Amino acid sequence: MSSRPNAALIFILMTVTLDAIGIGLIFPVMPDLMMGVTHEGVGQAALWGGIITASFAVMQFAFGPIVGNLSDRFGRRPVLLVSLMVVGIDYVVMAMASSLWVLLAARSIAGIASATHSTANAYVADISSPEDRAKRFGLLGAGFGIGFIAGPILGGLVAGVDPRAPFWLAAGLAFANMAFGFFVMRESLSADNRRPFSLARANPLSSFAAIRRLPGLKILLLVNFLYALTFNVWPAVWSYFCKEAYGWDAQWIGLSLASFGLCMAAVQGFLVGPLIRRWGERRTVIGGFLVETVTYSFLAFNTSGLLALVTTPFSALGGVTGPALQGLGSRSTPQDQQGELQGIMTSINALAMILAPLVMTWVFGYFTTDTAPVYFPGSPFFLAAVVMVAAVLIFVAGSREKSAV
């Protein structure tokens, strides 16, 4: 396989970028949306937002391996297109929703179809050699980061017209994304590499049991879960945290997310490949973990919105961790199980997304109420720092144990 980016890679990068724009559009307005629907303050709105996010993740966890195995059976293209169509419908429903239960139902259905990233990762694995996969996973992360540059800025600006307007714009982009993929995206999985669909393999628990038998993957999956648990503190509480701690409105929240997306895109697009070539995937993971620990510790106690923006480039350096972890996992997995692996990775992240919103928003809500023993809006980031330290210790210990065998 050629190591140069080809047309198929460009198509999938564009798909991920447009999808990220749609996601980024709605983040800045979530506090206002939830406060308007619940008629509560930021703390209670965050709790309900966490429940809705967790419902999305529950369905993603349950159906992630099914979607991954379906893509191994029928190909990446049809799974991705159907997924994008349902996501577009979800945004339309959210734009019109006036109750928590409608929002809850809509996000649950969207969770079933949220195969975009796992299928995109499997697509990249199909068209890439093993040594190029980590670098190209980094390019996917860069595309997602670019989407987050445009998405939050657009969302913040459009929110000035109406808090529901970003959802309509996100729906339009999702449908446009689907149309783009229909006309330009070719199937990447050859007939020879397809395999029959197995409900046993598609069960998330049995899939975990099958994957963990691969050499060295058990510890890696645990570490990936802890990393995902901490990383999900950003979508879980960032918008609510900034509104409470810094007094930001949707425009400033959008600006902060766009700034982070710009720096993340630069890190994953230009640093992941060189760092892995120089340090290797293991040391790159450790370096990213250390950056994440420092970042979370800083945000836990920082009270200046300006400082939070200024230190964004350093915070984004932790973006090297995800692609390096994906590269390590992909190297340990046979070619005909790449889709299954990505489905498992999606389920791991979904499991973290189930716990992170519930735990992080509860911690945030508790420490921002009048009855809290101490006012501490940065408490979710402090908890994330503690979990990240545990991830570093487990990863280092596991790597040493493997080297000694």
Secondary structure as GFF3:
##gff-version 3
##sequence-region A 1 405
A	DSSP	alpha_helix	7	26	.	.	.	ID=ss1
A	DSSP	three_ten_helix	27	29	.	.	.	ID=ss2
A	DSSP	alpha_helix	30	38	.	.	.	ID=ss3
A	DSSP	alpha_helix	42	74	.	.	.	ID=ss4
A	DSSP	alpha_helix	76	96	.	.	.	ID=ss5
A	DSSP	alpha_helix	100	113	.	.	.	ID=ss6
A	DSSP	alpha_helix	116	127	.	.	.	ID=ss7
A	DSSP	alpha_helix	130	159	.	.	.	ID=ss8
A	DSSP	alpha_helix	165	184	.	.	.	ID=ss9
A	DSSP	three_ten_helix	191	193	.	.	.	ID=ss10
A	DSSP	alpha_helix	199	202	.	.	.	ID=ss11
A	DSSP	alpha_helix	204	211	.	.	.	ID=ss12
A	DSSP	alpha_helix	217	231	.	.	.	ID=ss13
A	DSSP	alpha_helix	233	241	.	.	.	ID=ss14
A	DSSP	pi_helix	242	246	.	.	.	ID=ss15
A	DSSP	alpha_helix	250	270	.	.	.	ID=ss16
A	DSSP	alpha_helix	272	301	.	.	.	ID=ss17
A	DSSP	alpha_helix	305	310	.	.	.	ID=ss18
A	DSSP	alpha_helix	312	316	.	.	.	ID=ss19
A	DSSP	three_ten_helix	317	320	.	.	.	ID=ss20
A	DSSP	alpha_helix	321	331	.	.	.	ID=ss21
A	DSSP	three_ten_helix	335	337	.	.	.	ID=ss22
A	DSSP	alpha_helix	338	366	.	.	.	ID=ss23
A	DSSP	alpha_helix	379	404	.	.	.	ID=ss24
###
